[in-house]
């Protein structure tokens, strides 16, 4: 009976978590402003408890400004040792950027994209990872965010 329970438990956990090749397209729009600064952007996956599971991108400059990404900072950014190899880097100019990562997606996880600009605004987009293709149009600091994946 114990072995049957263990097998069933392993089977259920393998069904609950799916390895996926995740592709995220992030657009930083061109904003006409007298004083334009490139935005700080964080892209990550969080679990249902709002803990950071996986970083996909972290585009920042000086360390003293990292806490301006308020949601990311409070969710765990303040405990992260930077730089994160292959994830963190300099801010990006307006344009479209593609991020790809193989991750294990579990029920209740979401993709979070946060952007903030000095002398500008802030924007946070939360996309549940329960559909195969999602597109979300940002309002000001972010343009179109597209998420797609394929099961592995």
C-alpha atoms as a printed R data frame, in Angstrom:
    type eleno elety resid chain resno      x      y       z
1   ATOM     1    CA   UNK     A     1  0.000  0.000   0.000
2   ATOM     2    CA   UNK     A     2  2.833  2.388   0.809
3   ATOM     3    CA   UNK     A     3  4.467  1.885  -2.604
4   ATOM     4    CA   UNK     A     4  1.158  2.531  -4.358
5   ATOM     5    CA   UNK     A     5  0.704  5.773  -2.448
6   ATOM     6    CA   UNK     A     6  4.260  6.868  -3.306
7   ATOM     7    CA   UNK     A     7  3.696  6.089  -7.002
8   ATOM     8    CA   UNK     A     8  0.406  8.000  -7.030
9   ATOM     9    CA   UNK     A     9  2.017 10.952  -5.265
10  ATOM    10    CA   UNK     A    10  4.865 11.081  -7.808
11  ATOM    11    CA   UNK     A    11  2.403 10.809 -10.685
12  ATOM    12    CA   UNK     A    12  0.261 13.663  -9.331
13  ATOM    13    CA   UNK     A    13  3.282 15.949  -8.828
14  ATOM    14    CA   UNK     A    14  4.509 15.267 -12.355
15  ATOM    15    CA   UNK     A    15  1.092 16.199 -13.726
16  ATOM    16    CA   UNK     A    16  0.930 19.352 -11.608
17  ATOM    17    CA   UNK     A    17  4.262 20.704 -12.869
18  ATOM    18    CA   UNK     A    18  5.016 20.968 -16.556
19  ATOM    19    CA   UNK     A    19  8.382 21.822 -18.069
20  ATOM    20    CA   UNK     A    20  7.867 24.501 -20.689
21  ATOM    21    CA   UNK     A    21  9.913 26.484 -23.156
22  ATOM    22    CA   UNK     A    22  8.654 29.939 -22.232
23  ATOM    23    CA   UNK     A    23  8.941 32.830 -24.693
24  ATOM    24    CA   UNK     A    24  8.174 36.378 -23.582
25  ATOM    25    CA   UNK     A    25  8.153 39.361 -25.926
26  ATOM    26    CA   UNK     A    26  8.508 42.680 -24.113
27  ATOM    27    CA   UNK     A    27  7.961 45.973 -25.883
28  ATOM    28    CA   UNK     A    28  9.339 49.235 -24.529
29  ATOM    29    CA   UNK     A    29  7.386 51.987 -26.282
30  ATOM    30    CA   UNK     A    30  8.811 55.216 -27.653
31  ATOM    31    CA   UNK     A    31  7.624 58.000 -25.344
32  ATOM    32    CA   UNK     A    32  7.844 61.615 -26.390
33  ATOM    33    CA   UNK     A    33  8.876 63.460 -23.250
34  ATOM    34    CA   UNK     A    34 11.030 66.514 -22.621
35  ATOM    35    CA   UNK     A    35 13.189 64.472 -20.231
36  ATOM    36    CA   UNK     A    36 13.220 60.806 -21.246
37  ATOM    37    CA   UNK     A    37 15.049 58.125 -19.263
38  ATOM    38    CA   UNK     A    38 15.155 54.463 -20.235
39  ATOM    39    CA   UNK     A    39 12.977 52.379 -17.916
40  ATOM    40    CA   UNK     A    40 14.169 49.908 -15.311
41  ATOM    41    CA   UNK     A    41 12.448 46.621 -16.128
42  ATOM    42    CA   UNK     A    42 12.094 43.362 -14.201
43  ATOM    43    CA   UNK     A    43 10.524 40.237 -15.701
44  ATOM    44    CA   UNK     A    44 10.043 37.169 -13.532
45  ATOM    45    CA   UNK     A    45  7.802 34.221 -12.668
46  ATOM    46    CA   UNK     A    46  6.199 34.159  -9.241
47  ATOM    47    CA   UNK     A    47  4.262 31.445  -7.417
48  ATOM    48    CA   UNK     A    48  0.812 31.681  -5.863
49  ATOM    49    CA   UNK     A    49  2.403 32.987  -2.640
50  ATOM    50    CA   UNK     A    50  3.964 35.863  -4.665
51  ATOM    51    CA   UNK     A    51  7.531 34.553  -4.223
52  ATOM    52    CA   UNK     A    52 10.037 34.913  -7.058
53  ATOM    53    CA   UNK     A    53 10.496 31.534  -8.747
54  ATOM    54    CA   UNK     A    54 12.599 32.508 -11.771
55  ATOM    55    CA   UNK     A    55 14.089 35.735 -13.118
56  ATOM    56    CA   UNK     A    56 13.898 36.230 -16.891
57  ATOM    57    CA   UNK     A    57 15.231 39.784 -17.202
58  ATOM    58    CA   UNK     A    58 16.421 42.553 -14.944
59  ATOM    59    CA   UNK     A    59 17.412 45.738 -16.759
60  ATOM    60    CA   UNK     A    60 18.790 48.199 -14.228
61  ATOM    61    CA   UNK     A    61 21.522 50.738 -13.758
62  ATOM    62    CA   UNK     A    62 22.826 52.102 -10.486
63  ATOM    63    CA   UNK     A    63 22.117 49.985  -7.438
64  ATOM    64    CA   UNK     A    64 20.541 52.867  -5.541
65  ATOM    65    CA   UNK     A    65 17.621 52.875  -8.008
66  ATOM    66    CA   UNK     A    66 16.786 49.159  -7.774
67  ATOM    67    CA   UNK     A    67 14.177 49.728  -5.057
68  ATOM    68    CA   UNK     A    68 12.196 51.896  -7.513
69  ATOM    69    CA   UNK     A    69 10.952 48.590  -8.960
70  ATOM    70    CA   UNK     A    70  8.760 48.435  -5.858
71  ATOM    71    CA   UNK     A    71  6.869 45.189  -6.422
72  ATOM    72    CA   UNK     A    72 10.006 43.288  -7.485
73  ATOM    73    CA   UNK     A    73 11.977 44.765  -4.582
74  ATOM    74    CA   UNK     A    74  9.378 43.722  -2.007
75  ATOM    75    CA   UNK     A    75  8.893 40.245  -3.499
76  ATOM    76    CA   UNK     A    76 12.579 39.423  -3.010
77  ATOM    77    CA   UNK     A    77 14.689 41.757  -5.135
78  ATOM    78    CA   UNK     A    78 16.289 43.236  -2.028
79  ATOM    79    CA   UNK     A    79 17.656 39.772  -1.152
80  ATOM    80    CA   UNK     A    80 19.074 39.035  -4.621
81  ATOM    81    CA   UNK     A    81 22.803 39.261  -5.168
82  ATOM    82    CA   UNK     A    82 23.396 41.128  -8.401
83  ATOM    83    CA   UNK     A    83 24.388 40.735 -11.152
84  ATOM    84    CA   UNK     A    84 22.432 37.610 -12.121
85  ATOM    85    CA   UNK     A    85 24.367 35.893 -14.896
86  ATOM    86    CA   UNK     A    86 22.431 35.862 -18.158
87  ATOM    87    CA   UNK     A    87 19.534 37.870 -16.684
88  ATOM    88    CA   UNK     A    88 20.611 41.281 -15.445
89  ATOM    89    CA   UNK     A    89 21.978 44.004 -17.651
90  ATOM    90    CA   UNK     A    90 21.748 47.623 -18.673
91  ATOM    91    CA   UNK     A    91 18.495 49.422 -19.410
92  ATOM    92    CA   UNK     A    92 17.154 49.045 -22.941
93  ATOM    93    CA   UNK     A    93 16.100 51.657 -25.478
94  ATOM    94    CA   UNK     A    94 12.579 51.549 -26.967
95  ATOM    95    CA   UNK     A    95 11.994 48.428 -29.023
96  ATOM    96    CA   UNK     A    96 10.902 44.779 -28.842
97  ATOM    97    CA   UNK     A    97 12.891 42.210 -26.868
98  ATOM    98    CA   UNK     A    98 12.481 38.434 -26.783
99  ATOM    99    CA   UNK     A    99 13.248 36.420 -23.649
100 ATOM   100    CA   UNK     A   100 13.352 32.612 -23.684
101 ATOM   101    CA   UNK     A   101 13.795 30.160 -20.850
102 ATOM   102    CA   UNK     A   102 12.966 26.532 -20.088
103 ATOM   103    CA   UNK     A   103 11.150 26.536 -16.771
104 ATOM   104    CA   UNK     A   104  8.954 24.216 -14.756
105 ATOM   105    CA   UNK     A   105  5.524 25.799 -14.547
106 ATOM   106    CA   UNK     A   106  3.293 24.856 -11.619
107 ATOM   107    CA   UNK     A   107 -0.358 25.739 -11.028
108 ATOM   108    CA   UNK     A   108 -0.881 29.251  -9.697
109 ATOM   109    CA   UNK     A   109  2.272 30.768 -11.200
110 ATOM   110    CA   UNK     A   110  2.233 34.103 -13.024
111 ATOM   111    CA   UNK     A   111  4.569 36.092 -15.218
112 ATOM   112    CA   UNK     A   112  5.231 39.583 -13.866
113 ATOM   113    CA   UNK     A   113  6.597 42.504 -15.898
114 ATOM   114    CA   UNK     A   114  7.351 45.695 -13.982
115 ATOM   115    CA   UNK     A   115  8.721 48.926 -15.434
116 ATOM   116    CA   UNK     A   116  9.528 52.287 -13.878
117 ATOM   117    CA   UNK     A   117 11.100 55.371 -15.382
118 ATOM   118    CA   UNK     A   118 12.886 58.224 -13.659
119 ATOM   119    CA   UNK     A   119 10.786 61.367 -14.221
120 ATOM   120    CA   UNK     A   120  8.142 59.047 -15.658
121 ATOM   121    CA   UNK     A   121  5.594 56.518 -14.555
122 ATOM   122    CA   UNK     A   122  5.445 52.948 -13.422
123 ATOM   123    CA   UNK     A   123  3.559 49.949 -14.701
124 ATOM   124    CA   UNK     A   124  3.009 46.384 -13.533
125 ATOM   125    CA   UNK     A   125  1.532 43.592 -15.651
126 ATOM   126    CA   UNK     A   126  0.652 40.211 -14.145
127 ATOM   127    CA   UNK     A   127 -0.161 37.348 -16.529
128 ATOM   128    CA   UNK     A   128 -1.316 33.947 -15.180
129 ATOM   129    CA   UNK     A   129  0.620 31.088 -16.796
130 ATOM   130    CA   UNK     A   130 -2.421 28.923 -17.491
131 ATOM   131    CA   UNK     A   131 -2.973 29.562 -21.207
132 ATOM   132    CA   UNK     A   132 -0.813 28.713 -24.218
133 ATOM   133    CA   UNK     A   133 -0.682 32.237 -25.690
134 ATOM   134    CA   UNK     A   134 -1.387 35.509 -23.946
135 ATOM   135    CA   UNK     A   135 -1.019 39.083 -25.171
136 ATOM   136    CA   UNK     A   136 -1.430 42.084 -22.896
137 ATOM   137    CA   UNK     A   137 -1.167 45.708 -23.985
138 ATOM   138    CA   UNK     A   138  0.601 48.002 -21.543
139 ATOM   139    CA   UNK     A   139 -0.802 51.458 -20.862
140 ATOM   140    CA   UNK     A   140  2.253 53.751 -20.850
141 ATOM   141    CA   UNK     A   141  5.637 52.425 -19.709
142 ATOM   142    CA   UNK     A   142  5.187 49.038 -21.387
143 ATOM   143    CA   UNK     A   143  3.926 48.194 -24.838
144 ATOM   144    CA   UNK     A   144  2.629 44.817 -25.970
145 ATOM   145    CA   UNK     A   145  3.660 41.860 -23.784
146 ATOM   146    CA   UNK     A   146  3.239 38.453 -25.447
147 ATOM   147    CA   UNK     A   147  3.722 35.149 -23.652
148 ATOM   148    CA   UNK     A   148  3.792 31.765 -25.353
149 ATOM   149    CA   UNK     A   149  5.227 28.368 -24.568
150 ATOM   150    CA   UNK     A   150  5.394 24.807 -25.617
151 ATOM   151    CA   UNK     A   151  5.369 21.827 -23.280
152 ATOM   152    CA   UNK     A   152  8.548 19.769 -23.093
